[in-house]
Amino acid sequence: MSFQIKTTWNEVKGFIDRTQLYLNLNYVEFINHYIIWVDYENASIWTQLDKSDIKCEDFLTNYAPKTVVKKTILENGLKQIGTQGLLDRKYARCFAYQGFTATQTDPKYYFSVQLLNEFGEFTTPDDCCCTMIRFEPNFDYDVMGGEFEITDGSIATPVFVSVVGNPEIPAEMGGSVQVITNEKYLNKPITIDSKEAMPLRFIDGYHTNVLVIHVQHPKGYTREYQAKMNFYAKSI
């Protein structure tokens, strides 16, 4: 069960300033007002802010650019869309990367590959049970979707694929978003379609915009694969 708590803009602002949960801040713009809310654990703390209110300038200047907008609202027949971050100047982009499981590779096109053993520790190709593909560009982006495919023909050995966003940030802080959890892969491509905005913001040195694909397979298993990322970002 989730709870909704209505409060004032000053209370919402104070909560955000104390917790730094900017990835949990949301808003939707209507004709004459904004609905602003923060999702935290099993509660939504929200407020309404009229556009005529002087506090709107503070909200639009200091907080709105960091929000995550999840809803499109129809009011009086007009489509009102909340805006955030890059939404007004986004462009669809796509990066693809090909490699082999259980194979260490050099970074390319913002992708890098790390090999893990059954305990999640870095290991050698012969002992590798999980090929971890990291996508970490040097810009902000919003996930639109992606694909993972084994490209060297049919396979008889099933593997498991999982995808997580911001794995180095705790879930309670807006990270560790599970996009796919241990989906069995056997002779079929896996496609990711983003159902709502998944913003990944770049802060140099803090790994805040990492998307990770874990490919779990038998020890030393080698197959050619392709990983593709579809996203929105500023022109790059």
C-alpha positions as CSV (number, residue, x, y, z in Angstrom):
1,M,0.0,0.0,0.0
2,S,1.3,3.5,-0.8
3,F,0.3,6.7,0.9
4,Q,-0.1,10.3,-0.5
5,I,0.7,13.2,1.8
6,K,-0.3,16.7,0.7
7,T,1.9,19.4,2.1
8,T,3.4,22.8,1.1
9,W,6.1,23.6,-1.4
10,N,8.5,24.6,1.4
11,E,8.1,21.2,3.0
12,V,8.7,19.4,-0.3
13,K,11.7,21.7,-1.0
14,G,13.1,21.1,2.5
15,F,12.7,17.3,2.1
16,I,14.6,17.3,-1.2
17,D,17.4,19.5,0.2
18,R,17.9,17.2,3.2
19,T,17.8,13.9,1.3
20,Q,19.2,14.9,-2.1
21,L,16.6,12.6,-3.7
22,Y,16.5,14.7,-6.9
23,L,15.9,11.5,-9.0
24,N,12.7,11.0,-7.0
25,L,11.3,14.5,-7.7
26,N,8.5,14.7,-10.3
27,Y,6.1,17.3,-11.6
28,V,3.3,17.8,-14.2
29,E,2.5,21.1,-15.7
30,F,-1.2,22.1,-16.1
31,I,-2.6,25.3,-17.6
32,N,-2.5,27.4,-14.4
33,H,-0.6,25.3,-11.9
34,Y,2.0,22.5,-11.2
35,I,1.5,19.3,-9.3
36,I,4.9,18.4,-7.7
37,W,5.6,15.2,-5.8
38,V,8.4,13.1,-4.3
39,D,8.3,9.3,-4.3
40,Y,10.0,7.8,-1.3
41,E,9.6,4.2,-0.1
42,N,5.8,3.7,0.1
43,A,4.7,7.3,0.1
44,S,4.3,10.2,-2.2
45,I,4.7,13.7,-0.7
46,W,3.0,16.2,-3.0
47,T,1.9,19.8,-3.3
48,Q,0.2,22.1,-5.8
49,L,1.9,25.3,-6.9
50,D,0.0,28.0,-8.7
51,K,1.8,29.7,-11.6
52,S,0.9,33.1,-10.1
53,D,2.7,32.1,-6.8
54,I,6.1,33.8,-6.5
55,K,7.6,30.4,-5.3
56,C,7.2,29.2,-8.9
57,E,10.4,31.0,-9.8
58,D,12.4,29.1,-7.2
59,F,10.9,25.8,-8.3
60,L,11.4,26.4,-12.0
61,T,15.0,27.7,-11.6
62,N,16.4,25.4,-8.9
63,Y,14.4,22.2,-8.9
64,A,12.4,21.6,-12.1
65,P,15.6,20.9,-14.3
66,K,16.4,17.9,-12.0
67,T,12.9,16.3,-12.0
68,V,11.7,13.1,-13.4
69,V,8.4,13.5,-15.3
70,K,6.3,10.4,-15.7
71,K,2.8,11.5,-16.8
72,T,1.0,13.2,-19.6
73,I,-2.2,14.9,-18.6
74,L,-5.2,16.1,-20.6
75,E,-7.0,19.1,-19.2
76,N,-9.9,20.9,-21.1
77,G,-8.9,19.0,-24.2
78,L,-5.3,20.3,-24.2
79,K,-2.3,18.1,-23.8
80,Q,-0.2,19.2,-20.9
81,I,3.3,17.5,-20.7
82,G,5.7,18.0,-17.9
83,T,9.2,18.9,-19.0
84,Q,12.4,17.9,-17.4
85,G,16.1,18.1,-18.0
86,L,16.7,17.4,-21.7
87,L,13.1,16.9,-22.9
88,D,12.9,20.2,-24.8
89,R,16.1,19.5,-26.8
90,K,16.3,15.7,-27.0
91,Y,17.4,13.6,-30.0
92,A,17.0,9.9,-30.4
93,R,20.4,8.1,-30.4
94,C,21.6,4.6,-30.8
95,F,24.9,2.9,-29.9
96,A,25.7,-0.8,-30.6
97,Y,28.5,-2.9,-29.4
98,Q,29.6,-6.4,-30.4
99,G,31.8,-8.7,-28.4
100,F,32.2,-12.2,-27.0
101,T,31.1,-13.6,-23.6
102,A,33.9,-14.5,-21.2
103,T,36.2,-12.2,-23.1
104,Q,37.8,-9.0,-21.7
105,T,37.7,-6.1,-24.0
106,D,38.8,-2.5,-24.2
107,P,36.2,0.3,-23.8
108,K,34.5,1.3,-27.0
109,Y,31.6,3.6,-27.7
110,Y,31.1,4.1,-23.9
111,F,30.8,0.3,-23.4
112,S,33.2,-1.8,-21.4
113,V,33.2,-5.4,-20.4
114,Q,34.1,-7.0,-17.0
115,L,34.3,-10.7,-16.2
116,L,32.9,-12.0,-12.9
117,N,33.0,-15.4,-11.2
118,E,30.2,-17.1,-9.3
119,F,30.8,-14.9,-6.3
120,G,30.6,-11.6,-8.3
121,E,34.4,-11.1,-8.1
122,F,36.6,-10.0,-11.1
123,T,38.1,-13.1,-12.7
124,T,39.7,-14.6,-15.8
125,P,38.0,-15.9,-18.9
126,D,38.2,-19.5,-17.9
127,D,36.5,-18.9,-14.6
128,C,34.0,-16.3,-15.9
129,C,30.4,-17.1,-15.1
130,C,29.0,-13.7,-15.8
131,T,29.9,-11.2,-18.5
132,M,29.1,-7.7,-17.3
133,I,28.6,-5.1,-20.1
134,R,28.6,-1.5,-18.8
135,F,27.3,1.4,-20.7
136,E,28.5,4.7,-19.2
137,P,28.6,7.7,-21.5
138,N,29.9,11.2,-20.6
139,F,26.5,12.9,-21.0
140,D,22.9,12.8,-19.6
141,Y,20.5,10.5,-21.3
142,D,17.0,8.9,-20.9
143,V,16.6,5.2,-21.8
144,M,14.2,4.6,-24.6
145,G,15.0,0.9,-25.1
146,G,17.6,-1.6,-26.3
147,E,18.3,-5.1,-27.5
148,F,20.6,-7.9,-26.6
149,E,21.2,-10.7,-29.1
150,I,23.6,-13.6,-29.5
151,T,24.7,-13.3,-33.2
152,D,26.6,-16.5,-33.9
153,G,23.8,-18.9,-34.6
154,S,21.5,-21.0,-32.5
155,I,22.6,-22.0,-29.0
156,A,21.7,-25.1,-27.0
157,T,22.8,-23.7,-23.6
158,P,20.4,-21.2,-22.0
159,V,21.9,-18.1,-20.5
160,F,20.2,-15.5,-18.2
161,V,20.2,-11.8,-18.9
162,S,19.4,-9.0,-16.4
163,V,19.6,-5.2,-16.8
164,V,20.0,-2.6,-14.1
165,G,20.3,1.1,-14.1
166,N,22.6,3.0,-11.6
167,P,23.8,-0.2,-9.9
168,E,26.2,1.7,-7.6
169,I,23.4,3.9,-6.2
170,P,21.2,2.4,-3.5
171,A,17.5,1.9,-4.5
172,E,16.4,4.2,-1.7
173,M,18.4,7.0,-3.3
174,G,16.8,6.5,-6.7
175,G,19.3,4.0,-8.2
176,S,19.6,0.2,-8.7
177,V,16.6,0.2,-11.1
178,Q,15.9,-3.4,-12.3
179,V,14.8,-3.2,-15.9
180,I,15.1,-6.9,-16.6
181,T,15.7,-9.5,-14.0
182,N,17.2,-12.9,-15.0
183,E,15.3,-13.4,-18.2
184,K,16.1,-16.8,-19.7
185,Y,17.8,-16.4,-23.1
186,L,17.6,-19.3,-25.6
187,N,17.7,-18.7,-29.3
188,K,15.8,-15.4,-29.1
189,P,16.7,-11.7,-28.9
190,I,15.8,-9.8,-25.8
191,T,14.2,-6.4,-26.3
192,I,13.9,-3.7,-23.7
193,D,11.1,-1.1,-24.2
194,S,11.0,1.7,-21.8
195,K,7.5,2.2,-20.3
196,E,8.4,5.5,-18.7
197,A,11.2,7.9,-18.4
198,M,14.4,6.4,-16.9
199,P,16.7,9.4,-16.5
200,L,20.5,8.7,-16.1
201,R,22.4,11.9,-15.2
202,F,26.1,12.3,-15.7
203,I,28.2,13.6,-12.8
204,D,31.9,13.2,-13.5
205,G,33.6,10.6,-11.2
206,Y,30.4,9.4,-9.5
207,H,29.1,6.7,-11.9
208,T,25.5,8.1,-11.8
209,N,24.5,7.2,-15.3
210,V,25.6,3.6,-15.6
211,L,23.4,0.9,-17.3
212,V,24.7,-2.6,-16.8
213,I,23.8,-5.8,-18.7
214,H,24.6,-9.0,-16.8
215,V,24.9,-12.1,-19.0
216,Q,25.0,-15.2,-16.7
217,H,26.3,-18.4,-18.5
218,P,28.3,-21.6,-17.8
219,K,31.9,-21.1,-16.8
220,G,34.1,-20.0,-19.7
221,Y,31.1,-20.0,-22.1
222,T,32.0,-18.1,-25.4
223,R,29.5,-16.7,-27.8
224,E,29.4,-13.6,-29.9
225,Y,26.8,-11.1,-28.9
226,Q,25.5,-7.6,-29.8
227,A,24.2,-5.1,-27.2
228,K,22.3,-2.0,-28.5
229,M,21.2,1.1,-26.5
230,N,18.4,3.3,-27.7
231,F,18.1,6.6,-25.8
232,Y,17.3,10.3,-25.9
233,A,20.1,12.8,-25.3
234,K,21.3,16.2,-26.4
235,S,23.0,16.3,-29.7
236,I,26.4,14.7,-29.4
